[in-house]
Amino acid sequence: MEKFILSIITLLTLFAVVGCSGAPDRTLYEAEAVMTEHPDSALALLRSLNLGEIRGKSSRALYALLFTQAQFKNYLDVDNDSLITEAVDYYEDGPDHFRSMLASYYYGRVRLNKGDYANAIFAFYNAYELADAVGDSFWRGMIAERICEIYEKTFNYTEMIKFAKIEYTNFKEHGNPLYIHDGMLDLASAYHYDLKYDSAIIVCRQLLDSALMRGDRELEEDARRNMALSYFGWGKYDSAAVIYKYICETDYTLPSDSAYLGLIYLRNNMVSKAKSIIPQSTCTNNVGTWMKYNILLSLGNRDSALTVLQDIMTEHEKRD
């Protein structure tokens, strides 16, 4: 409540200042100043502008950059790059490396939203070089995080590991525990996807220790879930089962947790136990469907099993 009241007071104060000045440029600078702490206020300020009064290439470029940034910070989907392109073109090769970095980063975000991985990663690499030039560890971490995302989507796990390490190192240098944990989660995922399960589990154990020390339940469950998944992928089903059983008894359980537990029971020829947890698993993704297929097959219901298998194949075809 206090944070909400502070945001309202900040916004009203800024509107008062802007109203007195009557200058669009002043509004842009005020929006830029509050962007990090109060992105909702920044977006409101930018939306209050009369776009016809924004004159000059520098002002239009700054508006294009800030409005795109504010939309992303307020979790709005952006897939039109016409606005941010104006900022990229203006700041490119100019003396303002920081704004040029931001323009390239948010251009990459827009292209990533459109599924254009080639242009997105080119933009992110350019943004990373600029972040390196200005010595900004936070933005190096943020950009590396997006590069990781692209390599995950394109199944290039070797490069994903490389940039997950860069992400983690820079966030650690920056010092904010929340971002450090994000970097560690990405690193654990990268190791897992590259079948380096032992390395993934080591990172997850470090995360779990940190979560328990901080009393962060959400991070604790993320660490446990990732650790269980790596044990499962490694074929260490007993170790995975212990963790999944624990998670399934918490408030943070997901349908996929009981589905994986059911698969483990099947791997250990415990069909009745696997069958007993089907009502608990409303998982509709391939994990839950695969569990049901195996249970039906184990019970001799081949026709029903084949129907479920057909559902899996149909879902794969939709994604392709």
C-alpha positions in Angstrom: 0.0 0.0 0.0 2.8 2.4 0.9 4.5 1.7 -2.4 1.2 2.3 -4.3 0.7 5.7 -2.5 4.3 6.7 -3.2 3.8 5.9 -6.9 0.6 8.1 -7.0 2.4 10.9 -5.2 5.3 10.7 -7.6 3.1 10.7 -10.6 1.0 13.7 -9.5 4.2 15.6 -8.6 5.6 14.9 -12.1 2.4 15.9 -13.8 2.5 19.2 -11.8 6.1 19.9 -12.9 5.4 19.0 -16.5 2.3 21.1 -16.5 4.2 24.1 -15.3 7.0 23.7 -17.8 4.8 22.9 -20.8 7.8 21.4 -22.5 7.6 17.9 -24.1 11.3 17.5 -23.6 10.9 18.0 -19.9 8.3 15.3 -19.8 10.7 12.9 -21.7 13.4 13.6 -19.2 11.1 13.1 -16.2 9.8 9.8 -17.7 13.4 8.6 -18.2 14.3 9.6 -14.6 11.5 7.4 -13.0 11.6 4.6 -15.5 13.5 2.2 -13.3 11.6 2.7 -10.0 8.2 3.6 -11.4 7.7 2.3 -15.0 3.9 2.7 -14.6 4.4 6.4 -13.9 6.9 6.7 -16.8 4.3 5.2 -19.2 1.6 7.5 -18.0 3.8 10.5 -18.5 4.7 9.4 -22.1 1.0 8.8 -22.9 0.2 12.3 -21.7 2.3 13.8 -24.5 0.9 15.4 -27.6 3.0 13.7 -30.2 2.6 16.5 -32.6 4.5 18.8 -30.2 7.6 16.5 -30.1 9.9 18.2 -32.5 13.5 17.5 -33.5 15.1 14.1 -34.3 16.7 13.8 -30.8 13.4 14.3 -29.0 11.5 11.9 -31.3 14.3 9.3 -30.9 14.2 9.6 -27.1 10.4 9.2 -27.1 10.6 6.1 -29.3 13.1 4.5 -27.0 11.4 5.4 -23.7 7.9 4.5 -24.9 9.1 1.1 -26.1 11.0 0.6 -22.9 8.0 1.6 -20.8 5.8 -0.9 -22.6 8.1 -3.8 -21.9 8.6 -2.8 -18.3 4.8 -2.7 -17.8 4.6 -6.3 -19.3 2.9 -5.2 -22.5 3.5 -7.2 -25.7 5.3 -5.3 -28.4 5.7 -6.8 -31.8 5.9 -3.7 -34.0 9.4 -2.4 -34.5 8.6 0.8 -36.4 8.9 3.0 -33.3 12.1 1.5 -31.8 13.8 1.4 -35.2 13.7 5.2 -35.2 15.7 5.2 -32.0 18.1 2.6 -33.3 18.8 4.6 -36.4 19.3 7.9 -34.5 21.6 6.6 -31.7 23.6 4.2 -34.0 27.3 5.3 -34.2 26.5 8.4 -32.1 28.2 9.4 -28.9 25.4 8.3 -26.5 26.5 4.6 -26.1 24.1 4.0 -23.2 20.9 5.0 -25.1 22.3 3.2 -28.2 22.6 0.1 -26.1 19.1 0.4 -24.9 17.7 1.0 -28.4 19.5 -2.2 -29.7 18.3 -4.2 -26.7 14.7 -3.2 -27.1 14.8 -3.7 -30.8 16.1 -7.2 -30.1 13.2 -7.7 -27.7 10.6 -6.7 -30.3 12.2 -9.0 -32.9 12.3 -11.8 -30.4 8.6 -11.4 -29.8 8.1 -11.8 -33.5 10.1 -15.0 -33.5 12.8 -13.4 -35.7 15.8 -14.9 -33.9 18.4 -14.0 -36.5 17.8 -10.2 -36.3 17.1 -10.4 -32.5 20.4 -12.0 -31.7 22.3 -9.6 -34.0 20.7 -6.7 -32.1 21.5 -8.3 -28.7 25.2 -8.9 -29.7 25.4 -5.2 -30.7 23.8 -4.2 -27.4 26.2 -6.3 -25.5 29.2 -4.7 -27.1 27.8 -1.3 -26.2 27.1 -2.4 -22.6 30.7 -3.6 -22.4 31.9 -0.3 -23.7 30.1 1.6 -21.0 31.1 -1.0 -18.3 27.5 -1.7 -17.2 27.4 -5.2 -15.6 23.6 -5.1 -15.0 22.9 -4.6 -18.7 25.5 -7.1 -19.8 23.6 -9.6 -17.6 20.2 -8.6 -19.0 21.4 -8.8 -22.6 23.1 -12.2 -22.0 19.9 -13.4 -20.5 18.0 -12.7 -23.7 20.8 -14.3 -25.8 20.4 -17.4 -23.6 16.7 -17.4 -24.4 17.3 -17.5 -28.1 19.9 -20.3 -27.9 17.4 -22.3 -25.8 14.7 -21.8 -28.4 17.1 -22.8 -31.2 18.5 -25.8 -29.3 22.1 -24.5 -29.3 22.8 -25.5 -25.7 26.6 -25.1 -25.9 26.2 -21.4 -26.6 23.4 -21.2 -24.0 25.8 -22.4 -21.3 28.4 -19.9 -22.4 26.0 -16.9 -22.1 24.3 -18.3 -19.0 27.7 -18.1 -17.4 28.2 -14.5 -18.7 24.7 -13.6 -17.3 25.4 -15.1 -13.9 28.9 -13.5 -13.7 27.6 -10.0 -14.5 24.6 -10.2 -12.3 26.9 -11.4 -9.5 29.1 -8.3 -10.1 26.0 -6.1 -10.1 25.1 -7.6 -6.7 21.3 -7.9 -6.7 20.4 -11.4 -5.3 17.2 -11.6 -7.4 19.1 -11.3 -10.7 21.9 -13.5 -9.4 19.3 -16.3 -8.8 17.9 -15.7 -12.3 21.3 -16.2 -13.7 21.8 -19.4 -11.7 18.5 -20.8 -12.8 19.4 -20.1 -16.4 22.8 -21.8 -15.9 21.1 -24.9 -14.3 18.7 -25.1 -17.2 21.5 -24.8 -19.8 23.4 -27.6 -18.2 20.3 -29.7 -18.1 19.4 -29.2 -21.7 23.0 -30.0 -22.7 22.7 -33.3 -20.7 25.2 -32.1 -18.1 23.0 -33.2 -15.3 25.6 -33.4 -12.6 26.6 -29.7 -13.2 22.9 -28.7 -13.2 22.4 -30.4 -9.9 25.4 -28.7 -8.3 24.0 -25.3 -9.3 20.5 -26.2 -8.0 22.0 -27.2 -4.7 23.7 -23.8 -4.4 20.4 -22.2 -5.2 18.6 -24.3 -2.7 21.1 -23.3 0.0 20.6 -19.7 -0.8 16.8 -20.0 -0.8 16.7 -21.7 2.6 19.1 -19.1 4.0 16.9 -16.3 2.7 13.6 -18.0 3.5 12.5 -17.6 -0.2 9.9 -20.4 -0.7 9.4 -19.7 -4.4 13.1 -19.9 -5.1 13.3 -23.0 -3.0 10.7 -24.8 -5.0 12.3 -23.7 -8.3 15.6 -25.1 -7.1 14.0 -28.4 -6.0 12.0 -28.8 -9.2 15.0 -28.2 -11.4 17.1 -30.6 -9.4 14.4 -33.3 -9.6 14.2 -32.8 -13.3 17.9 -33.3 -13.8 17.9 -36.4 -11.6 15.0 -37.7 -13.7 16.9 -36.9 -17.0 20.0 -38.6 -15.5 18.1 -41.7 -14.8 18.5 -41.4 -11.0 14.8 -42.0 -10.4 14.9 -42.7 -6.7 16.6 -39.3 -6.0 14.1 -37.6 -8.3 11.1 -39.3 -6.6 12.2 -38.1 -3.1 12.1 -34.5 -4.3 8.9 -34.8 -6.3 7.1 -36.4 -3.3 8.2 -33.4 -1.2 7.1 -30.9 -3.7 3.7 -32.5 -4.2 3.0 -32.0 -0.5 3.7 -28.2 -0.7 1.5 -25.3 -1.9 3.9 -24.8 -4.8 3.2 -28.1 -6.5 2.4 -28.1 -10.3 0.5 -30.7 -12.3 3.7 -31.7 -14.0 5.3 -32.7 -10.6 2.8 -35.5 -10.0 3.1 -36.5 -13.7 6.9 -36.9 -13.4 6.3 -38.9 -10.1 3.9 -41.1 -12.0 6.5 -41.7 -14.7 9.0 -42.7 -12.0 6.6 -45.2 -10.5 6.2 -46.7 -14.0 9.9 -46.9 -14.5 10.1 -48.8 -11.2 7.2 -51.1 -12.3 4.9 -49.7 -9.7 1.9 -49.4 -12.0 -0.8 -49.3 -9.2 1.0 -46.3 -7.6 1.3 -44.5 -10.9 -2.4 -45.1 -11.6 -3.4 -43.8 -8.1 -1.9 -40.3 -8.8 -3.6 -39.8 -12.2 -6.4 -37.8 -10.5 -3.8 -35.5 -8.9 -2.1 -34.8 -12.3 -4.2 -32.6 -14.5 -1.0 -32.0 -16.5 -2.1 -31.5 -20.2 1.4 -31.3 -21.6 3.5 -34.2 -23.0 4.7 -35.2 -19.6 1.2 -35.9 -18.3 0.0 -37.5 -21.6 3.1 -39.7 -21.8 2.4 -40.9 -18.2 -1.1 -41.9 -19.1 0.1 -43.6 -22.3 2.5 -45.7 -20.3 -0.1 -46.6 -17.6 -2.6 -47.7 -20.2 0.0 -49.8 -22.0 1.1 -51.4 -18.7 -2.5 -52.3 -18.0 -2.9 -53.9 -21.4 -5.3 -51.2 -22.8 -3.5 -50.9 -26.1 -6.3 -49.2 -28.0 -6.6 -46.5 -25.4 -2.8 -46.2 -25.2 -2.6 -45.7 -29.0 -5.3 -43.0 -28.9 -3.2 -41.1 -26.3 -0.1 -41.6 -28.4 -1.9 -40.1 -31.3 -2.7 -37.1 -29.2 1.0 -36.6 -28.5 1.9 -36.8 -32.2 -0.9 -34.4 -33.1 0.4 -31.9 -30.5 3.9 -32.2 -32.0 2.6 -31.6 -35.5 0.8 -28.4 -34.3 4.1 -27.1 -32.8 6.0 -27.8 -36.0 
